[in-house]
């Protein structure tokens, strides 16, 4: 596999690193303390075209590969993980349209989403159907030449701020996962109500909501074909797991960089903290996990670019990188001692933001199931 970027992709990554450093990082602490939606940062990304970096040029995207996209997500997450979360949730919505929508739906929604004119949300998870979407209870039934949607969704990122929600619902209650379809719900649709933003431990500027639904949609709101929703969602989540791995790299890298600077500046007795073997060994463990996570993420991204199935690679990268981010951010806080625990430094925010990475887009336990099934199937052939 080749991990090199071409000159265009390198320029895109450099632009992302610049706006992340100059704009997003400056907003991150303020967003976190106010628990305010990261709208200004998303606007800055949209003005540079990064809201559509997952899309082909045909629909307003840059047309870059997943390796470059992963580098962009990493840069955004290193500066502000909340913004990275809102951005990648938008990608889940636009990927749903790209993969499952008709050509007319792609042309209607994707170019405006690519510029940041429209923000998307991905409505899959329910209170009783998180790790297993096939258990969802939201129903869509035909009514008056359209669809009546009834049910609820939970932990939906961007939901109230979004201009559209790609919502997944059962159109055939007896068909299991084959009975799931996807629908486009534009902002302002009557019969869609939102809870107050959930009070989360981390990613406080990436707001999540519970949705209650009793709404009517026209026939044209069906995304693609009836009964294809589960397949679309699974392909979207494969892509999303590569992005979560890249988010993990960003948060972990930021924690590592703070630590390397801190241990040289912090004096313990006559020597800097970096002079002690215990510190050196901790840094070695942090670096090793970060680089291993990076290689797994690059492998998954390259596999995605190849056009071949990449479920195993994306699950492996997501599992390892998310767990590594938890380890690295905790180790970084420990190196900072009491200073890491107070909010004057961003270490405690890194720890809080990293914790969700082991849960969303499929828990670490779900990733282990995906991985074990894949390797067992391969061994039996």
C-alpha positions in Angstrom: 0.0 0.0 0.0 1.1 3.5 -0.8 0.6 6.2 1.8 2.0 9.2 -0.2 -0.1 12.3 -0.9 0.2 14.2 -4.2 0.9 17.9 -4.3 -2.7 18.9 -4.4 -3.5 16.7 -1.4 -0.6 18.1 0.5 -1.8 21.6 -0.2 -5.2 20.7 1.1 -3.8 19.2 4.3 -1.6 22.3 4.9 -4.6 24.5 4.5 -6.5 22.5 7.0 -3.6 22.6 9.5 -3.5 26.4 9.1 -7.2 27.1 9.7 -7.2 24.5 12.6 -4.2 26.3 14.2 -5.4 29.9 13.6 -9.1 29.6 14.1 -10.3 26.3 15.6 -7.7 26.0 18.3 -8.5 29.6 19.5 -12.2 28.7 19.8 -11.9 25.3 21.4 -11.6 26.3 25.1 -14.3 28.9 24.8 -16.7 26.4 23.2 -16.0 23.8 25.8 -16.6 26.1 28.8 -19.7 27.7 27.3 -21.0 24.3 26.0 -21.8 26.3 22.8 -22.2 24.8 19.4 -19.1 25.1 17.2 -20.8 27.1 14.5 -18.0 29.6 13.9 -15.4 26.9 13.4 -17.6 24.9 11.0 -18.2 28.2 9.0 -14.5 28.7 8.7 -14.1 25.1 7.4 -17.0 25.5 5.0 -15.5 28.7 3.5 -12.4 26.7 2.6 -14.4 23.7 1.2 -13.6 21.2 4.0 -17.3 20.4 4.6 -17.2 18.5 1.4 -13.8 16.9 1.5 -15.4 13.5 1.6 -17.1 14.1 -1.7 -16.1 13.7 -5.4 -15.5 16.9 -7.4 -18.8 16.1 -9.3 -20.7 17.1 -6.1 -18.5 20.0 -5.0 -15.9 18.1 -3.1 -12.1 18.3 -3.5 -11.9 14.8 -5.0 -9.0 13.9 -2.7 -8.4 10.4 -1.3 -9.2 9.1 2.1 -5.5 9.4 3.2 -5.7 13.2 2.7 -9.1 13.4 4.3 -7.9 11.5 7.4 -5.0 14.0 7.7 -7.6 16.8 7.6 -9.8 15.3 10.2 -6.7 14.7 12.4 -5.7 18.3 12.1 -9.2 19.5 13.0 -9.4 17.1 16.0 -6.0 18.2 17.3 -7.2 21.8 17.4 -10.9 21.2 18.5 -12.3 17.7 18.9 -15.8 19.1 19.1 -15.5 20.6 15.7 -14.2 17.4 14.3 -17.1 15.5 15.8 -19.7 17.9 14.2 -17.8 17.8 10.9 -17.6 14.0 10.7 -21.3 13.7 11.7 -22.0 15.9 8.7 -19.9 13.5 6.6 -22.1 10.6 7.8 -25.1 12.4 6.4 -23.6 13.3 3.1 -22.0 9.9 2.7 -25.5 8.4 3.2 -26.7 10.5 0.2 -23.7 9.7 -1.9 -24.0 6.0 -1.3 -27.7 5.5 -1.0 -29.3 8.4 -2.8 -30.5 8.8 -6.4 -28.6 11.0 -8.8 -31.3 13.7 -8.4 -30.9 13.6 -4.6 -27.1 13.9 -4.9 -27.4 16.9 -7.1 -30.0 18.5 -4.9 -28.2 18.2 -1.5 -24.5 17.5 -1.9 -23.1 20.6 -3.6 -24.6 22.9 -1.0 -23.5 20.6 1.8 -20.0 20.7 0.4 -19.8 24.5 0.7 -21.1 24.5 4.2 -24.4 26.2 3.1 -26.2 23.1 4.5 -25.3 21.1 7.6 -26.3 17.5 7.9 -27.1 15.0 10.7 -27.2 11.2 10.7 -30.2 9.7 12.4 -29.6 6.1 13.1 -29.2 5.5 16.9 -32.2 4.9 19.1 -32.5 4.5 22.9 -33.0 0.7 22.5 -31.0 0.3 19.3 -27.4 1.5 19.5 -25.0 -1.2 18.7 -27.5 -3.2 16.7 -29.5 -0.9 14.4 -31.6 -3.8 13.2 -33.5 -3.5 16.5 -34.7 0.0 15.7 -38.4 0.8 16.5 -38.9 3.9 14.4 -41.4 3.1 11.7 -42.2 4.5 8.3 -45.6 3.6 6.8 -47.2 4.7 3.5 -49.8 7.4 4.0 -51.4 9.9 1.5 -48.9 9.2 -1.3 -46.0 9.7 1.1 -44.7 8.4 4.4 -45.7 8.7 8.0 -42.6 8.5 10.3 -43.2 7.7 14.0 -40.5 7.0 16.6 -37.5 8.4 18.3 -33.8 8.8 17.8 -31.1 9.4 20.4 -27.6 10.8 20.5 -27.9 12.5 17.2 -25.1 15.0 16.6 -26.0 18.3 14.9 -29.7 17.4 14.9 -31.2 20.7 15.9 -28.6 22.8 14.0 -28.8 20.7 10.9 -30.5 21.8 7.7 -31.3 18.1 6.9 -31.3 14.8 8.7 -30.8 11.5 7.0 -33.1 9.4 9.1 -33.3 5.6 9.1 -36.6 3.8 9.8 -38.3 0.4 9.4 -40.5 0.3 6.3 -41.0 -3.5 6.8 -41.2 -4.4 10.5 -41.0 -8.1 9.8 -38.0 -8.1 7.6 -35.2 -7.4 10.1 -32.4 -5.3 8.8 -33.7 -5.8 5.2 -36.7 -3.7 6.2 -34.7 -0.5 7.0 -34.9 2.5 4.6 -33.5 6.0 4.8 -35.3 9.3 4.4 -34.4 12.9 3.9 -35.9 15.2 6.6 -35.4 18.9 5.8 -35.1 21.5 8.5 -38.5 22.7 9.7 -40.4 19.5 9.0 -43.6 19.6 11.0 -43.8 16.9 13.6 -40.0 16.6 14.4 -39.1 17.8 17.9 -35.8 18.0 19.7 -34.8 17.6 23.4 -32.5 20.1 25.0 -28.8 19.4 24.2 -27.5 16.5 26.2 -25.1 17.4 29.0 -22.1 15.4 27.9 -18.7 14.7 29.6 -16.7 15.8 26.6 -17.1 17.2 23.0 -19.3 19.8 24.7 -19.4 22.0 21.6 -20.7 19.1 19.4 -24.3 19.1 20.5 -26.3 15.9 20.6 -30.1 15.5 20.9 -33.0 13.1 21.3 -35.6 13.4 18.5 -39.3 12.6 18.7 -40.9 12.0 15.3 -44.5 12.0 14.2 -44.2 13.6 10.7 -45.3 13.1 7.2 -42.9 13.1 4.3 -43.5 13.1 0.5 -42.6 10.0 -1.5 -39.5 11.9 -2.8 -38.1 11.9 0.8 -37.2 8.2 0.5 -33.4 8.1 0.0 -32.8 5.8 -2.9 -34.6 2.5 -2.8 -36.9 1.1 -0.1 -35.2 -1.6 2.0 -31.6 -0.4 1.2 -31.1 1.6 4.3 -29.2 -0.9 6.4 -26.7 -1.6 3.6 -26.2 2.2 3.2 -25.8 2.7 6.9 -23.2 -0.1 7.2 -21.1 1.3 4.3 -21.3 4.8 5.8 -20.2 3.5 9.2 -17.2 1.7 7.6 -16.2 5.1 6.3 -17.0 6.8 9.6 -14.8 4.5 11.6 -11.7 5.6 9.6 -12.7 9.2 10.5 -13.0 8.3 14.2 -9.6 6.7 14.0 -8.3 10.0 12.5 -10.0 12.0 15.2 -8.3 9.7 17.8 -4.9 10.5 16.2 -5.6 14.2 16.4 -6.5 14.3 20.1 -3.6 11.9 20.9 -1.1 13.9 18.9 -2.1 17.1 20.6 -1.7 15.5 24.0 1.7 14.1 23.0 2.9 17.5 21.8 1.9 19.2 25.0 3.7 16.5 27.0 6.9 16.7 25.0 7.1 20.4 25.6 6.1 20.2 29.3 8.6 17.5 30.4 11.5 19.7 29.1 10.2 22.8 30.9 9.0 21.3 34.2 11.8 21.2 36.8 11.8 18.4 39.4 14.6 19.1 41.8 17.8 19.9 39.8 16.6 18.3 36.5 13.8 18.6 34.0 11.1 16.0 34.1 12.4 14.6 30.8 15.6 13.5 32.5 13.9 10.8 34.5 13.7 7.3 33.2 10.1 6.9 34.3 9.1 9.9 32.2 11.1 8.6 29.2 9.5 5.2 29.4 6.0 6.7 29.6 6.8 8.9 26.5 8.1 5.8 24.6 4.8 4.0 25.3 2.7 7.0 24.2 4.7 7.4 21.0 4.6 3.7 20.1 0.8 3.6 20.5 0.4 6.8 18.5 2.5 5.6 15.6 0.9 2.1 15.6 -2.5 3.8 15.5 -1.4 6.0 12.7 -0.2 3.1 10.5 -3.5 1.2 11.1 -5.5 4.4 10.2 -3.4 4.9 7.0 -3.9 1.3 6.1 -7.7 1.6 6.5 -7.7 4.8 4.5 -5.6 3.3 1.7 -7.9 0.3 1.6 -10.9 2.5 1.4 -9.3 4.3 -1.6 -8.7 1.0 -3.3 -12.4 0.5 -3.8 -12.2 -2.9 -2.1 -14.2 -3.8 1.0 -12.5 -2.3 4.1 -14.8 -3.3 7.0 -12.0 -5.2 8.8 -9.4 -2.5 8.3 -11.7 0.3 9.5 -12.8 -1.7 12.5 -9.2 -2.5 13.4 -8.1 1.1 13.0 -11.0 2.5 15.0 -10.6 0.0 17.8 -6.8 0.5 18.2 -6.7 4.3 17.7 -9.6 5.0 20.0 -8.1 2.8 22.8 -4.7 4.4 22.1 -6.2 7.9 22.4 -7.6 7.0 25.8 -4.2 5.7 27.0 -2.2 8.6 25.6 -4.4 11.4 26.9 -4.5 9.9 30.3 -0.7 9.4 30.3 -0.3 13.0 29.2 -2.5 14.3 32.1 -0.5 12.1 34.5 2.8 13.7 33.3 1.4 17.1 34.0 0.4 16.2 37.5 -2.0 18.5 39.2 -1.6 21.1 36.4 -3.1 18.6 34.0 -6.2 18.3 36.2 -7.1 22.0 36.1 -8.8 23.8 33.2 -6.0 26.3 32.6 -4.4 23.6 30.5 -6.3 21.6 27.9 -5.2 18.2 29.2 -8.4 17.4 31.1 -10.4 18.4 28.0 -8.3 16.0 25.9 -9.2 13.2 28.4 -12.9 14.0 28.4 -13.1 14.4 24.6 -11.2 11.1 23.9 -13.5 9.0 26.1 -16.4 8.9 23.6 -14.2 7.5 20.8 -14.5 4.1 22.3 -18.3 4.3 22.1 -19.6 6.0 19.0 -19.6 4.6 15.5 -19.7 1.2 17.3 -18.2 0.5 20.7 -14.8 -1.1 21.1 -16.7 -4.3 21.9 -18.6 -4.1 18.6 -15.3 -3.6 16.7 -13.9 -6.7 18.3 -17.0 -8.7 17.1 -16.5 -7.4 13.6 -12.8 -8.2 13.6 -13.2 -11.7 15.1 -15.9 -12.7 12.6 -13.7 -11.5 9.7 -10.6 -13.3 10.8 -12.5 -16.5 11.6 -14.3 -16.4 8.2 -10.9 -15.9 6.5 -9.3 -18.8 8.4 -12.2 -21.2 7.4 -11.9 -20.6 3.7 
